[in-house]
Amino acid sequence: MSPGKLVIAIDGPAASGKSTTARLVAERLGYVHVDTGAMYRAVTLKVLRAGIPPADGQGIARLLETTHVALRREGELIRVLLDGEDVNAEIRSPEVTRAVSAVSRHRSVREMMVREQRRMGAEGGLVLEGRDIGTVVFPDADLKFFLIAGIEARARRRGEELRARGISPDLGGLIEEIRERDSLDSTRDESPLRKAEDAIEIDTSHLTIEEQVRVVVERVRAVGEGKGA
């Protein structure tokens, strides 16, 4: 199989394992991993730095006129650049996490991100993960996956990520935060979170990352062989 041809979409709610799975799948297949969630977080960081309320769609639209978000590969690491600045650490802060859904609801933000993501995917050979990749950004993706998990399992994962960065979160607070994020993502007017009809659903509640990756890679290889790649 030639891994430079297919576009793989991995969608799902917060903390369902999308980012880690997508990154490792891309490494195994020699694809480029596009973390679309990180791109939205970068925009959110700029909104917060500018002191613009996340609900101020007009103010955010004006800010986007002078905003550039890019992804740069450094070995196995993907750097997120906001106006040329490496913001990999800052975009994972609790403040950005709490605001990103509200910022992402605005049409101007989503239109900007979709244009950039489609540009990156024009040549294929990508694994993209987010919440609307298989439904809006790449509805004709070669393969679509939709990852789900129980809310407590997702909260525990988010807690592990935060503790690795020296933050001690409250599990109950994380559960409420994720529940609110799910509601915002699923009910927004622009590109709401939903499973594409042709997406393969994977419940990751009791799967290891290695098991998740293996399921996706096996499907991708089978499709690639079927296409004669």
C-alpha positions in Angstrom: 0.0 0.0 0.0 1.2 3.5 -0.8 0.4 5.6 2.3 0.6 8.9 0.3 -2.9 8.7 -1.2 -5.6 8.3 1.4 -7.4 10.8 3.6 -8.4 9.4 7.0 -10.9 11.2 9.2 -11.1 10.5 13.0 -13.8 12.4 14.8 -15.3 12.2 18.3 -16.0 14.1 21.5 -13.4 15.5 23.9 -11.0 13.1 25.5 -12.1 10.1 23.4 -8.6 9.4 22.4 -8.6 11.0 19.0 -5.4 13.0 19.1 -3.1 10.2 20.4 -4.7 7.6 18.1 -4.4 9.8 15.0 -0.8 10.7 15.8 0.3 7.1 16.2 -1.7 5.9 13.2 0.0 8.6 11.1 3.4 7.5 12.3 2.7 3.8 11.6 1.6 4.6 8.0 3.9 7.4 7.2 1.0 9.9 6.9 0.9 13.5 8.0 -1.1 14.0 11.2 -3.3 17.1 11.3 -4.5 18.0 14.8 -7.4 20.3 13.9 -8.4 20.7 17.6 -5.0 22.3 18.2 -5.7 24.8 15.4 -8.9 25.8 17.1 -7.1 26.1 20.4 -4.5 28.4 18.8 -7.3 30.8 17.6 -8.9 30.6 21.1 -5.6 31.5 22.7 -5.3 34.6 20.6 -8.9 35.5 21.4 -8.2 35.3 25.1 -4.9 37.2 24.8 -6.8 40.0 23.0 -9.3 40.1 25.8 -12.2 39.4 23.4 -15.2 37.6 25.0 -15.6 34.1 23.3 -19.2 35.1 22.5 -18.2 38.2 20.5 -18.4 36.9 17.0 -17.8 40.2 15.3 -14.7 40.9 17.4 -13.3 37.5 16.7 -14.0 37.9 13.0 -12.0 41.1 13.0 -9.1 39.4 14.9 -9.0 36.6 12.3 -8.0 39.1 9.6 -4.6 39.3 11.2 -4.3 35.7 12.4 -2.3 32.9 10.9 -2.3 29.3 12.3 0.1 26.7 10.9 1.4 23.2 11.8 5.1 22.4 11.4 6.7 19.0 11.8 9.9 18.6 13.8 10.8 15.0 13.7 7.9 13.2 15.3 6.6 16.3 16.9 4.0 18.7 15.3 4.5 22.3 16.4 1.4 24.6 16.4 2.4 28.1 15.3 0.2 31.1 16.0 1.4 34.1 13.9 4.8 32.4 13.9 5.0 31.7 17.6 5.2 28.1 19.0 2.2 27.8 21.3 2.2 24.0 21.8 2.2 24.4 25.6 -0.1 27.4 26.0 -3.0 25.9 23.9 -3.4 23.1 26.4 -4.1 25.3 29.4 -7.4 24.9 31.3 -8.4 28.5 30.2 -8.2 27.6 26.6 -9.9 24.3 27.2 -12.9 26.1 28.8 -13.2 28.6 26.0 -12.4 26.7 22.8 -16.0 25.4 22.2 -17.5 28.8 22.5 -14.9 30.3 20.1 -15.3 27.4 17.7 -19.0 28.0 17.4 -18.5 31.1 15.2 -18.9 30.8 11.4 -15.8 33.0 10.7 -13.6 30.7 12.8 -14.9 27.5 11.3 -14.7 28.8 7.7 -11.1 29.8 8.3 -10.1 26.5 9.7 -11.9 24.4 7.1 -10.2 26.3 4.3 -6.8 25.7 5.8 -7.5 22.0 6.5 -8.7 21.3 3.0 -5.6 23.0 1.6 -3.4 20.7 3.7 -5.4 17.6 2.6 -5.4 18.3 -1.1 -2.6 15.8 -1.8 -3.9 13.1 0.5 -1.8 11.0 2.8 -3.3 12.6 5.9 -4.8 11.6 9.2 -7.0 14.4 10.4 -8.8 14.4 13.7 -11.5 16.7 15.1 -15.2 16.9 15.4 -16.4 17.6 11.9 -13.7 16.1 9.7 -15.9 13.3 8.2 -19.0 15.4 8.0 -17.8 18.9 6.9 -14.1 19.2 6.1 -13.6 15.9 4.2 -17.1 14.3 3.6 -15.4 12.2 0.9 -12.6 10.9 3.1 -11.4 7.5 2.2 -12.1 6.2 5.7 -13.9 7.8 8.6 -13.8 6.8 12.2 -15.8 8.0 15.1 -14.3 7.4 18.6 -16.6 7.4 21.7 -16.0 6.6 25.4 -17.9 6.8 28.7 -17.6 10.2 30.3 -15.8 9.0 33.4 -13.2 7.2 31.3 -12.7 10.4 29.3 -12.4 12.5 32.5 -9.8 10.2 33.8 -7.8 10.5 30.6 -8.0 14.3 30.7 -6.9 14.2 34.4 -3.9 12.1 33.4 -2.9 14.7 30.8 -3.2 17.5 33.2 -1.2 15.8 36.0 1.6 15.1 33.4 1.8 18.9 33.1 1.9 19.4 36.9 -1.8 20.3 37.2 -4.0 18.6 39.9 -7.6 18.5 38.6 -10.8 17.5 40.4 -12.4 14.5 38.7 -15.9 15.7 39.4 -15.1 19.1 37.9 -13.6 17.4 34.8 -16.7 15.4 34.3 -18.9 18.5 34.4 -16.5 20.3 32.1 -16.6 17.5 29.5 -20.4 17.2 29.8 -20.7 20.9 29.1 -18.2 20.6 26.2 -20.2 17.8 24.7 -23.4 19.9 24.8 -21.8 22.9 23.2 -20.1 20.9 20.5 -23.3 18.9 19.7 -25.7 21.9 19.6 -23.7 24.6 17.9 -25.1 25.9 14.6 -21.8 25.7 12.7 -20.5 22.1 12.0 -21.9 20.4 15.1 -20.3 17.2 16.5 -22.0 14.3 14.9 -21.1 10.9 13.5 -20.9 10.6 9.7 -23.3 7.9 8.4 -20.4 6.0 6.9 -18.1 6.3 9.9 -16.8 3.3 11.7 -17.6 3.7 15.4 -15.0 2.6 18.0 -15.8 2.6 21.7 -12.4 3.3 23.4 -13.7 3.1 27.0 -11.8 -0.2 27.6 -9.3 -0.1 24.9 -5.6 0.6 25.2 -4.1 3.2 22.8 -2.3 0.3 21.1 -5.6 -1.5 20.5 -7.2 1.6 19.1 -4.3 2.2 16.8 -4.3 -1.4 15.6 -8.0 -1.3 14.7 -7.6 1.8 12.6 -4.4 0.8 10.9 -5.8 -2.6 9.9 -8.8 -0.9 8.3 -6.7 1.6 6.5 -4.4 -1.1 5.1 -7.4 -3.1 3.9 -8.9 -0.1 2.1 -5.5 0.8 0.6 -5.0 -2.7 -0.8 -8.6 -2.7 -2.2 -7.8 0.6 -4.0 -4.8 -1.0 -5.6 -2.6 1.4 -3.7 
